[in-house]
Amino acid sequence: MSVTCARCSGVLLRLCNCRTVNLWQMNADLLRIRSAKQKSLRVANISILYYRAEPLERALNHLFVACDRAYKNGANVLILSDRGVDENHMAIPSLLAVSALEHHLINTRRRTAISVILETADPRDVHHFALLLGYGARAINPYLAQETIRQLIDEDHGTEVCCHFCGKKYAFSEDQLRDILELASH
């Protein structure tokens, strides 16, 4: 599945599959996962937002408690989301949330029982995607990048802006996927 630019027919976003891991998800695909009605796929949505005045360490502890609660309720897929940031709420940085949760799941011996999907506005380049995947995310939905690309196309910024933006600034082309796989193979 891919989204193409109407002007230049270039692929902007593509769902790529590396063996069994979908590296990034479109918003519609994430919605399908969220609403899955299979016994083997139980999904829990967990916010990685916290109040501005709250210390980050306490926010991470709340994340761990929410994940433990979801696991006890039968969830085997956790979707960590930073949607909803406003003047009173901040998001735990996605790399910190994923890596801290990975260590928590290892320490509680639940790592192999739970898959983590990340819905975040953070990742912008190949290195960030590779780090998130390396630190435990099984899939990434970079919703802000997808919305920005769609907005640029809708605002009719022209072929040059669209192609430059899609190819240079965000990591959604086959070349960047190849770079991520090359990093992972070393």
Secondary structure as GFF3:
##gff-version 3
##sequence-region A 1 186
A	DSSP	beta_strand	2	4	.	.	.	ID=ss1
A	DSSP	beta_strand	11	14	.	.	.	ID=ss2
A	DSSP	beta_strand	17	18	.	.	.	ID=ss3
A	DSSP	beta_strand	21	22	.	.	.	ID=ss4
A	DSSP	alpha_helix	27	34	.	.	.	ID=ss5
A	DSSP	beta_strand	43	47	.	.	.	ID=ss6
A	DSSP	beta_strand	49	51	.	.	.	ID=ss7
A	DSSP	alpha_helix	56	72	.	.	.	ID=ss8
A	DSSP	beta_strand	77	81	.	.	.	ID=ss9
A	DSSP	beta_strand	89	91	.	.	.	ID=ss10
A	DSSP	alpha_helix	94	107	.	.	.	ID=ss11
A	DSSP	three_ten_helix	111	113	.	.	.	ID=ss12
A	DSSP	beta_strand	115	119	.	.	.	ID=ss13
A	DSSP	alpha_helix	126	134	.	.	.	ID=ss14
A	DSSP	beta_strand	139	141	.	.	.	ID=ss15
A	DSSP	alpha_helix	143	154	.	.	.	ID=ss16
A	DSSP	alpha_helix	159	164	.	.	.	ID=ss17
A	DSSP	pi_helix	165	169	.	.	.	ID=ss18
A	DSSP	alpha_helix	174	185	.	.	.	ID=ss19
###
